[in-house]
Amino acid sequence: MKVINLHQEEKELIRLAVENNRHAQQKIYSKYSPKMLSVCRQYIKDVHQAEDVMITAFMKVFTSLGNFEHKGSFEGWIRRTMINESISFIRVQKQVKFIEDECYFEESFNDIESRFSVEDLQFLIDNLPDGYKMVFNLYAIEGFKHQEIAKMLNISEGTSKSQLSHARKMLQEQIGKLKNYDNGTE
């Protein structure tokens, strides 16, 4: 029985894809597209637009695949491309405005009970203003620091913190309303 090193298999697949091997590119696309559509969908409300952005981002992945240095995760590298393309799409579609508000506060967002489905939570996040939504996704879901978010979105660190704080507050209010509705108190 031969043991196959999965990392080596991925490296070989990337090498072939760099050489424009369509089969290798299709394998990469098939493996990562479900997760990457989910990433794009976190930022873009309409699933068809999110799919278009994902496809455009995969084109960028394949054209810049030779730049991947095998430092860190390949999936993470693709994910970052998806995030950047989603943000670019939102910027082109609408002029996202970030409110400069240096007054912010950090608060816990661990009050989400398991009775809410992923679809419920995604619906709430979708209804955030675009600036709040982008910062919330980048911070709470993707794990970026405020300094990184500020650089990505060309805003101040304080604005990033403020946007996150406002997003959390709006989400907490909406979750409170859902809880009250579920309990029959509203």
Sequence and secondary structure as in RCSB ss.txt:
>XXXX:A:sequence
MKVINLHQEEKELIRLAVENNRHAQQKIYSKYSPKMLSVCRQYIKDVHQAEDVMITAFMKVFTSLGNFEHKGSFE
GWIRRTMINESISFIRVQKQVKFIEDECYFEESFNDIESRFSVEDLQFLIDNLPDGYKMVFNLYAIEGFKHQEIA
KMLNISEGTSKSQLSHARKMLQEQIGKLKNYDNGTE
>XXXX:A:secstr
     HHHHHHHHHHHHHTT HHHHHHHHHHHHHHHHHHHHHH SSHHHHHHHHHHHHHHHHHSGGG  SSS HH
HHHHHHHHHHHHHHHHHHS                   TTS HHHHHHHHHTS HHHHHHHIIIIIT   HHHHH
HHHT  HHHHHHHHHHHHHHHHHHHHHHHHHHHT  
